């Protein structure tokens, strides 16, 4: 599975961005998907995950209520809608495809990774 993340950019605090992750070359619709982020000087951290059908989602406490993960299996794409952005959300965001079809809130559960897209939130 090849993953291509896009949609990053510069946003003001309180603003919104929507990230997309397009998959190709594999069975996207059977895989759980996740978003992770890595802020400068910090380790990669879990953000959100969704199961194969989109019926189950799980979020990090830091983004719960502000971010929404979704997927369109017909388009082989997973999304991350980010609202009420904060400067602490500044990071490179990575999408990843899981080993299994379910949700998984840790990087160890993922075997394919996209290249990352930079999100910068100004105060």
TORTI-258731 format. One record per residue (C-alpha): x, y, z; residue number from 0; residue in three letters. Coordinates in steps of 0.05 Angstrom, whole numbers. Layout:
<px = X | py = Y | pz = Z | seq = NUM | type = ALA> .
...
// end
This chain:
<px = 0 | py = 0 | pz = 0 | seq = 0 | type = UNK> .
<px = 26 | py = 69 | pz = -19 | seq = 1 | type = UNK> .
<px = 0 | py = 128 | pz = 20 | seq = 2 | type = UNK> .
<px = 2 | py = 201 | pz = -1 | seq = 3 | type = UNK> .
<px = -17 | py = 253 | pz = 50 | seq = 4 | type = UNK> .
<px = -37 | py = 324 | pz = 31 | seq = 5 | type = UNK> .
<px = -73 | py = 385 | pz = 57 | seq = 6 | type = UNK> .
<px = -24 | py = 412 | pz = 106 | seq = 7 | type = UNK> .
<px = -7 | py = 485 | pz = 110 | seq = 8 | type = UNK> .
<px = -10 | py = 547 | pz = 153 | seq = 9 | type = UNK> .
<px = -71 | py = 562 | pz = 195 | seq = 10 | type = UNK> .
<px = -86 | py = 612 | pz = 250 | seq = 11 | type = UNK> .
<px = -105 | py = 589 | pz = 320 | seq = 12 | type = UNK> .
<px = -179 | py = 573 | pz = 320 | seq = 13 | type = UNK> .
<px = -179 | py = 557 | pz = 246 | seq = 14 | type = UNK> .
<px = -189 | py = 492 | pz = 208 | seq = 15 | type = UNK> .
<px = -153 | py = 447 | pz = 160 | seq = 16 | type = UNK> .
<px = -171 | py = 381 | pz = 127 | seq = 17 | type = UNK> .
<px = -118 | py = 330 | pz = 113 | seq = 18 | type = UNK> .
<px = -126 | py = 276 | pz = 61 | seq = 19 | type = UNK> .
<px = -89 | py = 211 | pz = 52 | seq = 20 | type = UNK> .
<px = -97 | py = 175 | pz = -14 | seq = 21 | type = UNK> .
<px = -80 | py = 101 | pz = -17 | seq = 22 | type = UNK> .
<px = -60 | py = 59 | pz = -76 | seq = 23 | type = UNK> .
<px = -33 | py = -9 | pz = -92 | seq = 24 | type = UNK> .
<px = -67 | py = -50 | pz = -38 | seq = 25 | type = UNK> .
<px = -132 | py = -69 | pz = -3 | seq = 26 | type = UNK> .
<px = -146 | py = -2 | pz = 30 | seq = 27 | type = UNK> .
<px = -218 | py = -19 | pz = 46 | seq = 28 | type = UNK> .
<px = -198 | py = -77 | pz = 91 | seq = 29 | type = UNK> .
<px = -148 | py = -39 | pz = 133 | seq = 30 | type = UNK> .
<px = -154 | py = 4 | pz = 194 | seq = 31 | type = UNK> .
<px = -123 | py = 72 | pz = 185 | seq = 32 | type = UNK> .
<px = -90 | py = 122 | pz = 231 | seq = 33 | type = UNK> .
<px = -63 | py = 192 | pz = 235 | seq = 34 | type = UNK> .
<px = 0 | py = 208 | pz = 275 | seq = 35 | type = UNK> .
<px = 39 | py = 271 | pz = 285 | seq = 36 | type = UNK> .
<px = 110 | py = 291 | pz = 302 | seq = 37 | type = UNK> .
<px = 124 | py = 360 | pz = 331 | seq = 38 | type = UNK> .
<px = 193 | py = 390 | pz = 329 | seq = 39 | type = UNK> .
<px = 238 | py = 356 | pz = 379 | seq = 40 | type = UNK> .
<px = 186 | py = 306 | pz = 400 | seq = 41 | type = UNK> .
<px = 170 | py = 234 | pz = 385 | seq = 42 | type = UNK> .
<px = 115 | py = 213 | pz = 337 | seq = 43 | type = UNK> .
<px = 48 | py = 212 | pz = 373 | seq = 44 | type = UNK> .
<px = -19 | py = 180 | pz = 359 | seq = 45 | type = UNK> .
<px = -75 | py = 226 | pz = 336 | seq = 46 | type = UNK> .
<px = -135 | py = 186 | pz = 311 | seq = 47 | type = UNK> .
<px = -153 | py = 118 | pz = 282 | seq = 48 | type = UNK> .
<px = -212 | py = 89 | pz = 244 | seq = 49 | type = UNK> .
<px = -232 | py = 18 | pz = 228 | seq = 50 | type = UNK> .
<px = -241 | py = -11 | pz = 159 | seq = 51 | type = UNK> .
<px = -315 | py = 9 | pz = 151 | seq = 52 | type = UNK> .
<px = -312 | py = 76 | pz = 187 | seq = 53 | type = UNK> .
<px = -359 | py = 52 | pz = 241 | seq = 54 | type = UNK> .
<px = -308 | py = 58 | pz = 297 | seq = 55 | type = UNK> .
<px = -260 | py = 115 | pz = 313 | seq = 56 | type = UNK> .
<px = -214 | py = 131 | pz = 370 | seq = 57 | type = UNK> .
<px = -177 | py = 196 | pz = 387 | seq = 58 | type = UNK> .
<px = -120 | py = 221 | pz = 429 | seq = 59 | type = UNK> .
<px = -146 | py = 261 | pz = 488 | seq = 60 | type = UNK> .
<px = -110 | py = 323 | pz = 461 | seq = 61 | type = UNK> .
<px = -152 | py = 326 | pz = 398 | seq = 62 | type = UNK> .
<px = -218 | py = 295 | pz = 421 | seq = 63 | type = UNK> .
<px = -276 | py = 340 | pz = 404 | seq = 64 | type = UNK> .
<px = -235 | py = 381 | pz = 355 | seq = 65 | type = UNK> .
<px = -211 | py = 331 | pz = 303 | seq = 66 | type = UNK> .
<px = -252 | py = 281 | pz = 263 | seq = 67 | type = UNK> .
<px = -225 | py = 222 | pz = 224 | seq = 68 | type = UNK> .
<px = -266 | py = 193 | pz = 167 | seq = 69 | type = UNK> .
<px = -256 | py = 151 | pz = 105 | seq = 70 | type = UNK> .
<px = -284 | py = 141 | pz = 36 | seq = 71 | type = UNK> .
<px = -269 | py = 70 | pz = 13 | seq = 72 | type = UNK> .
<px = -295 | py = 85 | pz = -57 | seq = 73 | type = UNK> .
<px = -241 | py = 137 | pz = -63 | seq = 74 | type = UNK> .
<px = -188 | py = 99 | pz = -24 | seq = 75 | type = UNK> .
<px = -179 | py = 161 | pz = 20 | seq = 76 | type = UNK> .
<px = -178 | py = 176 | pz = 94 | seq = 77 | type = UNK> .
<px = -188 | py = 246 | pz = 121 | seq = 78 | type = UNK> .
<px = -172 | py = 285 | pz = 183 | seq = 79 | type = UNK> .
<px = -215 | py = 346 | pz = 195 | seq = 80 | type = UNK> .
<px = -181 | py = 391 | pz = 244 | seq = 81 | type = UNK> .
<px = -221 | py = 447 | pz = 277 | seq = 82 | type = UNK> .
<px = -205 | py = 496 | pz = 332 | seq = 83 | type = UNK> .
<px = -132 | py = 489 | pz = 317 | seq = 84 | type = UNK> .
<px = -81 | py = 508 | pz = 370 | seq = 85 | type = UNK> .
<px = -7 | py = 525 | pz = 363 | seq = 86 | type = UNK> .
<px = 8 | py = 459 | pz = 399 | seq = 87 | type = UNK> .
<px = -22 | py = 423 | pz = 338 | seq = 88 | type = UNK> .
<px = 38 | py = 445 | pz = 297 | seq = 89 | type = UNK> .
<px = 72 | py = 382 | pz = 271 | seq = 90 | type = UNK> .
<px = 84 | py = 338 | pz = 212 | seq = 91 | type = UNK> .
<px = 23 | py = 294 | pz = 204 | seq = 92 | type = UNK> .
<px = 29 | py = 223 | pz = 178 | seq = 93 | type = UNK> .
<px = -24 | py = 175 | pz = 155 | seq = 94 | type = UNK> .
<px = -13 | py = 100 | pz = 164 | seq = 95 | type = UNK> .
<px = -47 | py = 35 | pz = 145 | seq = 96 | type = UNK> .
<px = -55 | py = -17 | pz = 200 | seq = 97 | type = UNK> .
<px = -38 | py = -91 | pz = 200 | seq = 98 | type = UNK> .
<px = -110 | py = -106 | pz = 217 | seq = 99 | type = UNK> .
<px = -180 | py = -80 | pz = 199 | seq = 100 | type = UNK> .
<px = -194 | py = -49 | pz = 267 | seq = 101 | type = UNK> .
<px = -174 | py = 14 | pz = 303 | seq = 102 | type = UNK> .
<px = -106 | py = 16 | pz = 336 | seq = 103 | type = UNK> .
<px = -78 | py = 74 | pz = 377 | seq = 104 | type = UNK> .
<px = -3 | py = 60 | pz = 372 | seq = 105 | type = UNK> .
<px = 48 | py = 63 | pz = 316 | seq = 106 | type = UNK> .
<px = 67 | py = -10 | pz = 328 | seq = 107 | type = UNK> .
<px = 2 | py = -31 | pz = 295 | seq = 108 | type = UNK> .
<px = 17 | py = 0 | pz = 228 | seq = 109 | type = UNK> .
<px = 59 | py = -26 | pz = 171 | seq = 110 | type = UNK> .
<px = 52 | py = 26 | pz = 117 | seq = 111 | type = UNK> .
<px = 65 | py = 101 | pz = 125 | seq = 112 | type = UNK> .
<px = 55 | py = 162 | pz = 83 | seq = 113 | type = UNK> .
<px = 108 | py = 215 | pz = 74 | seq = 114 | type = UNK> .
<px = 78 | py = 267 | pz = 121 | seq = 115 | type = UNK> .
<px = 47 | py = 336 | pz = 111 | seq = 116 | type = UNK> .
<px = 67 | py = 396 | pz = 152 | seq = 117 | type = UNK> .
<px = 14 | py = 434 | pz = 193 | seq = 118 | type = UNK> .
<px = 34 | py = 500 | pz = 224 | seq = 119 | type = UNK> .
<px = -13 | py = 537 | pz = 270 | seq = 120 | type = UNK> .
<px = 3 | py = 609 | pz = 287 | seq = 121 | type = UNK> .
<px = -21 | py = 643 | pz = 350 | seq = 122 | type = UNK> .
// end
